[in-house]
Amino acid sequence: MKLQEVYKQARLSETEIDVTESYVEDDHDGCFMETNAYEKLYEYFCNSGEMPYGVAKARTGDPDVWILEYLEELV
């Protein structure tokens, strides 16, 4: 899947896309979880089944880190 497709499927606004891309480039001390973009992307990846269950529940990984690393791979 392409990066723009993920953004579209997650229904991110242009502003949310800009915020997300700034976090993909530099994590800004882990504040991504506090954004609307994170909420939308988290819901998208959980509902699509792409995010592993353990990561979604923060048992085997951090969901915010997983999302940013996933998106970085698509760049």
BATORVO-872304 format. One line per field, with one value per residue: residue number from 1; x, y, z of N, C-alpha, C in turn. Coordinates in Angstrom, 1 decimal. Each point is the difference from the previous one (the first is absolute). Layout:
REM residues N
seq: (NUM	...)
nX: (X	...)
nY: (Y	...)
nZ: (Z	...)
caX: (X	...)
caY: (Y	...)
caZ: (Z	...)
cX: (X	...)
cY: (Y	...)
cZ: (Z	...)
This chain:
REM residues 75
seq: (1	2	3	4	5	6	7	8	9	10	11	12	13	14	15	16	17	18	19	20	21	22	23	24	25	26	27	28	29	30	31	32	33	34	35	36	37	38	39	40	41	42	43	44	45	46	47	48	49	50	51	52	53	54	55	56	57	58	59	60	61	62	63	64	65	66	67	68	69	70	71	72	73	74	75)
nX: (0.8	-0.5	0.9	-0.2	0.0	1.1	0.6	-0.3	0.5	1.0	-0.3	1.3	0.0	0.1	-0.6	-0.8	0.0	-0.1	-0.8	-0.7	0.1	-0.3	-0.9	-0.3	0.2	-0.7	0.2	0.7	0.8	-0.5	-0.2	0.4	0.1	0.5	0.2	-0.8	1.1	0.6	-1.0	0.0	1.3	-0.1	-1.1	0.6	1.2	-0.7	-0.8	1.2	0.4	0.6	-0.5	1.1	-0.7	1.1	0.3	-1.2	0.2	1.1	-0.2	0.0	-0.5	0.6	-1.3	0.4	0.9	-0.9	-0.9	0.8	0.4	-1.3	-0.3	1.1	-0.4	-1.2	0.8)
nY: (-1.2	1.1	0.9	0.5	-1.3	-0.1	1.1	-0.3	-1.2	0.6	0.7	0.1	1.1	1.1	0.7	-1.0	0.1	1.3	-0.1	-0.9	0.7	1.0	-0.8	-0.3	1.2	0.4	-1.0	1.1	-0.8	-0.7	1.2	-0.8	-0.7	1.2	-0.5	0.8	0.3	0.0	0.7	0.7	0.1	0.2	0.7	0.7	0.0	0.4	0.8	0.4	-0.2	1.1	0.7	-0.7	-1.0	-0.6	0.5	-0.3	-1.1	0.4	-1.3	0.0	1.2	1.1	0.2	1.0	-0.7	-1.0	0.9	0.7	-1.2	-0.4	1.3	-0.1	-1.2	0.7	0.8)
nZ: (0.0	-0.7	0.3	-1.2	-0.4	0.8	-0.4	-1.3	0.2	0.6	-1.2	-0.3	0.7	-0.7	1.0	0.2	-1.3	0.1	1.0	-0.7	-1.1	0.8	0.5	-1.3	-0.3	1.1	0.9	0.1	0.5	-1.0	-0.4	-0.9	1.1	0.1	-1.2	-0.7	-0.6	1.2	0.5	-1.0	0.1	1.3	-0.1	-1.0	0.6	1.1	-0.6	-0.6	1.3	-0.5	1.0	0.4	0.5	0.2	-1.2	-0.5	0.8	-0.7	-0.4	-1.4	0.1	-0.4	0.1	0.7	0.6	0.2	0.3	0.8	0.5	0.1	0.4	0.8	0.1	0.0	0.7)
caX: (-0.8	0.8	-0.2	-1.2	-1.2	-0.2	-0.6	-1.3	-0.8	-0.1	-0.8	0.7	-0.1	1.3	0.7	0.3	1.0	1.3	0.4	0.5	1.3	1.0	0.3	0.7	1.3	0.6	-1.1	-0.4	-0.1	-1.2	-1.3	-0.9	-1.3	-0.9	-0.6	-1.2	0.5	0.3	-1.3	-0.6	0.8	-0.1	-1.3	0.1	0.8	-0.6	-1.2	0.4	0.7	1.4	0.7	-0.1	-0.9	0.8	0.5	-1.2	-0.2	1.2	0.6	1.3	0.6	-0.8	-0.8	0.4	1.3	-0.3	-0.6	1.0	0.9	-0.7	-0.1	1.3	0.3	-0.7	0.6)
caY: (1.2	1.2	0.9	0.9	-0.9	-0.2	1.3	0.1	-1.0	0.4	1.2	1.0	1.3	0.4	0.4	-1.2	-0.6	0.8	-0.4	-1.4	0.0	0.6	-1.0	-1.1	0.5	0.2	-0.4	1.1	-0.5	-0.9	0.7	-0.4	-0.6	1.1	0.6	-0.6	-0.9	-1.3	-0.7	-0.5	-1.0	-1.2	-0.7	-0.6	-1.2	-1.1	-0.5	-0.7	-1.2	0.1	0.1	-1.1	0.2	0.3	1.4	0.8	0.1	0.5	-1.0	-0.4	1.2	1.3	0.2	1.2	-0.4	-0.9	0.8	0.9	-0.9	-0.5	1.0	0.3	-1.0	0.3	1.2)
caZ: (0.0	-0.1	1.2	-0.2	0.2	1.4	0.5	-0.5	0.6	1.4	0.0	0.5	-0.7	-0.5	1.2	0.7	-0.8	0.2	1.4	0.0	-0.7	0.8	1.0	-0.6	-0.2	1.3	0.9	0.9	1.4	0.2	0.2	-1.1	0.6	0.4	-1.2	-0.7	-1.1	0.6	0.3	-1.3	-0.5	0.9	-0.3	-1.4	0.0	0.8	-0.7	-1.2	0.4	-0.3	1.2	0.8	1.2	1.1	-0.1	0.1	1.5	0.6	0.8	-0.6	-0.7	0.1	-1.2	-0.7	-0.7	-1.1	-1.1	-0.7	-0.7	-1.2	-1.0	-0.5	-1.0	-1.2	-0.6)
cX: (0.9	-0.4	-1.2	-1.3	-0.3	-0.7	-1.5	-1.0	-0.3	-0.7	0.8	-0.2	1.4	0.9	0.5	1.1	1.4	0.5	0.6	1.4	1.1	0.5	0.8	1.5	0.8	-1.1	-0.4	-0.2	-1.2	-1.3	-1.1	-1.4	-1.0	-0.7	-1.3	0.5	0.3	-1.3	-0.6	0.9	0.0	-1.3	0.1	0.8	-0.6	-1.2	0.4	0.7	1.4	0.9	-0.1	-0.8	0.9	0.5	-1.2	-0.3	1.2	0.7	1.4	0.6	-0.9	-0.7	0.5	1.3	-0.3	-0.6	1.1	1.0	-0.6	-0.1	1.3	0.4	-0.6	0.6	0.9)
cY: (1.2	0.9	0.9	-0.8	-0.2	1.3	0.1	-1.0	0.4	1.3	1.2	1.3	0.4	0.4	-1.3	-0.8	0.7	-0.3	-1.4	-0.1	0.6	-1.0	-1.2	0.5	0.2	-0.2	1.1	-0.5	-0.8	0.6	-0.4	-0.5	1.1	0.7	-0.7	-1.0	-1.4	-0.8	-0.6	-1.1	-1.3	-0.7	-0.7	-1.3	-1.1	-0.6	-0.8	-1.3	0.0	0.1	-1.2	0.3	0.4	1.4	0.9	0.2	0.4	-1.1	-0.5	1.1	1.2	0.3	1.3	-0.2	-0.9	0.8	0.8	-0.8	-0.5	1.0	0.4	-1.0	0.3	1.2	-0.3)
cZ: (0.0	1.2	-0.2	0.2	1.5	0.6	-0.4	0.8	1.5	0.2	0.7	-0.8	-0.5	1.2	0.7	-0.8	0.2	1.4	0.0	-0.7	0.8	1.1	-0.6	-0.2	1.3	1.1	1.0	1.5	0.3	0.2	-1.1	0.5	0.4	-1.1	-0.5	-1.1	0.6	0.3	-1.3	-0.6	0.8	-0.3	-1.3	0.1	0.9	-0.8	-1.3	0.3	-0.3	1.3	0.9	1.3	1.2	0.0	0.2	1.5	0.8	0.9	-0.6	-0.8	0.2	-1.3	-0.8	-0.7	-1.2	-1.2	-0.8	-0.7	-1.3	-1.1	-0.5	-1.1	-1.3	-0.7	-1.1)
